[in-house]
C-alpha cells in the first residue's frame, strides 16, 4: 500500500477519535436533540481494512453530513453559535477532507493497476 494512503488513514483514524469526543460533548450539552451519527473507528491503516471498511465509512460520513445540514437548518443562520456544534462541524469537515483524499488516492491506484 502506498505511504500516502497509510498516512491519510492514520490521520483519518486520529480525527475519528476527535469526532467521537465532539459527538459526546454535543450530545451532553443537547440531550433533547438526537445524538449525531456514529463514525466507526477503523481498526488500523491497512489495505485490508480499507477494502473491507471504506465503503461503510463513506456511508457514515454521508449520514453525518445530512445530520449536520438538517441541524444547521433548524438552528437558523442567525442562531447563537454553540461551541459544541462548531467542534462537531470542524471534526466532520476534517474527516470529509481526509475521506475525499483517500478516495482520490484509491482511484489513482486503481487506474495504475489496471493500466
HELIX and SHEET records of a PDB file:
HELIX    1   1 UNK A    3  UNK A   29  1                                  27    
HELIX    2   2 UNK A   47  UNK A   75  1                                  29    
HELIX    3   3 UNK A   83  UNK A  114  1                                  32    
END                                                                             
